[in-house]
Amino acid sequence: MRNAPLLLAALVAALSATTACAQHLFKCTNDKGQTTYSDRACEQAPRPAPPAPPAAKPAAAPAAKASAPSAAATAAGKAQPATPPAAPPVTQLTPAVVEAVLQRALELADRSDYRAQCALAAPDLSFKLTDHSSSPAGNHSGGRAEICALQRQSAQAMQEGGLRSASRMNKPDIRVAADGTQATAKYESRAAISVEGQHALTMQCTREEVLGLYSGAVLYKRVTAVCRPVG
């Protein structure tokens, strides 16, 4: 949907920071034998004895043969959902449209959907990201090709490291140009990173992003973000 809240760079800063986190997290065991995750090397601690193997379960009786589906169920299974109508193009940016874009961006970041992110980059996009999750700080900059590559690498690091993120943002300061074709948004976001359901760390990003209209689509054209671990 061309006029649905489109996004891009807001999530990239969080993803680039998450990539560093994926490479530097340590899986440890505390003095109670509980598994923990940290960006610091593990301290030596006694590990509990492995649990006893579970008792063998009796063999289950063979399942009864499923009955053939009814004609009504077969017909319902073959039915195809109706294709939703195409949405009209965006003709003017508003603070509400831009804020929806930013929120959608965080959702894409949490899903690591790098293909959708790349598709939302304007042809003339430029970005600069500073990542303070490592020392010295990492710096990333470039255009559309570079940001798409960074998004792909970040998504792969998330998947390989078994990481999950849950993001939120504060109320953005949005300024729309008089002609409604461009907007600038300034705000902060936080991404809580977890591994196997356990919180590992939180990344906070300060962002400034410029969005524009491109043939009825809302795309990101300029991005500046600074991210650091907090808490």
DATAUR-V149399 format. One record per pair of residues at least 4 apart in sequence whose C-alpha atoms are under 7 Angstrom apart, sorted by sequence separation. I is the first residue (numbers start at 1). J is the second residue. D is the distance in whole Angstrom. If there is no record, write none. Layout:
BEGIN
I|J|D  I|J|D
END
This chain:
BEGIN
8|12|7  9|13|7  11|15|6  12|16|6  13|17|6  14|18|6  15|19|6  16|20|7  17|21|7  18|22|6  19|23|7  20|24|6  21|25|6  29|33|6  30|34|5  69|73|6  70|74|6  71|75|6  72|76|6  73|77|6  74|78|6  75|79|6  93|97|6  94|98|6  95|99|6  96|100|6  97|101|6  98|102|6  99|103|6  100|104|6  101|105|6  102|106|7  103|107|7  104|108|6  105|109|6  106|110|6  107|111|6  108|112|6  109|113|7  113|117|6  114|118|6  115|119|6  116|120|7  121|125|6  133|137|7  134|138|7  142|146|6  143|147|6  144|148|6  145|149|6  146|150|6  147|151|6  148|152|6  149|153|6  150|154|6  151|155|6  152|156|6  153|157|6  154|158|6  155|159|6  156|160|6  157|161|6  158|162|6  159|163|6  176|180|6  177|181|7  194|198|5  195|199|6  213|217|6  214|218|6  29|34|5  30|35|7  69|74|6  93|98|7  108|113|6  132|137|5  142|147|7  158|163|5  177|182|6  194|199|4  195|200|7  213|218|5  214|219|7  29|35|5  30|36|7  131|137|5  132|138|7  158|164|7  176|182|6  177|183|6  193|199|6  194|200|5  212|218|6  213|219|6  28|35|6  29|36|6  130|137|7  131|138|5  176|183|4  193|200|6  211|218|7  212|219|6  27|35|7  28|36|5  130|138|6  131|139|6  175|183|6  176|184|7  193|201|5  211|219|6  212|220|6  27|36|6  28|37|6  130|139|5  174|183|7  175|184|5  192|201|6  193|202|6  211|220|5  212|221|7  27|37|5  129|139|6  130|140|6  174|184|6  175|185|6  192|202|4  210|220|6  211|221|6  26|37|6  27|38|7  129|140|5  174|185|4  191|202|6  192|203|7  210|221|6  25|37|6  26|38|5  128|140|6  129|141|6  173|185|6  174|186|7  190|202|7  191|203|5  210|222|5  25|38|5  26|39|6  128|141|4  172|185|6  173|186|5  190|203|6  191|204|7  209|222|6  210|223|6  25|39|5  26|40|7  28|42|5  31|45|5  33|47|6  127|141|5  172|186|6  173|187|6  190|204|4  209|223|5  24|39|6  26|41|6  30|45|6  31|46|6  33|48|5  127|142|6  172|187|5  189|204|6  190|205|6  208|223|6  209|224|6  26|42|7  29|45|7  126|142|6  127|143|6  171|187|7  189|205|5  208|224|5  126|143|5  170|187|6  188|205|6  189|206|7  207|224|6  208|225|6  29|47|7  125|143|5  126|144|7  170|188|6  188|206|5  207|225|4  125|144|6  169|188|6  170|189|6  187|206|6  188|207|6  206|225|6  207|226|7  169|189|4  187|207|6  205|225|6  206|226|5  123|144|6  168|189|6  169|190|6  186|207|6  187|208|7  205|226|5  206|227|6  168|190|6  186|208|5  205|227|4  121|144|6  167|190|6  168|191|7  185|208|6  186|209|7  204|227|5  205|228|7  167|191|4  185|209|5  203|227|6  204|228|5  166|191|5  167|192|6  184|209|6  185|210|6  203|228|6  204|229|6  165|191|6  166|192|5  184|210|4  203|229|4  204|230|7  165|192|5  166|193|7  183|210|6  184|211|6  202|229|6  203|230|6  165|193|5  183|211|5  201|229|7  202|230|6  164|193|6  165|194|6  182|211|6  183|212|6  202|231|6  118|148|5  163|193|7  164|194|5  182|212|4  201|231|7  163|194|6  164|195|6  181|212|6  182|213|7  163|195|5  181|213|5  162|195|6  162|196|7  114|151|5  114|152|5  114|155|6  112|155|5  110|164|7  110|165|5  110|166|6  110|167|7  106|167|6  95|174|6  95|176|7  94|176|7  93|176|7  3|87|7  1|86|7  2|87|7  3|88|7  1|87|6  3|89|5  94|180|7  2|89|6  3|90|5  93|180|5  92|180|5  93|181|6  92|181|6  93|182|7  5|97|7  10|102|7  7|101|5  11|105|6  15|109|7  5|100|5  6|101|5  7|102|6  10|105|6  11|106|6  125|220|7  126|221|6  127|222|6  128|223|6  129|224|6  130|225|6  131|226|6  132|227|6  133|228|5  5|101|4  10|106|7  125|221|4  126|222|5  127|223|5  128|224|5  129|225|5  130|226|5  131|227|5  132|228|5  133|229|6  7|104|7  8|105|6  122|219|5  124|221|6  125|222|5  126|223|6  127|224|6  128|225|7  129|226|6  130|227|6  131|228|6  6|104|7  7|105|5  11|109|5  121|219|6  122|220|6  5|104|6  120|219|5  121|220|5  122|221|5  120|220|7  121|221|7  8|117|5  7|117|7  8|120|6  21|133|7  7|120|6  8|121|6  20|133|7  6|120|6  17|131|6  13|129|6  17|133|6  91|216|6  90|216|5  89|216|4  90|217|6  89|217|6  16|150|7  19|154|5  22|157|6  15|151|7  18|154|7  22|158|7  16|154|6  19|157|6  12|151|6  15|154|5  19|158|7  22|161|6  38|200|6  37|200|5  14|191|7  14|205|7  13|205|7  17|227|7  9|220|7  6|218|6  7|219|7  8|220|6  13|225|6  6|219|6  7|220|7  3|217|6  9|223|6  13|227|7  2|217|5  3|218|7
END
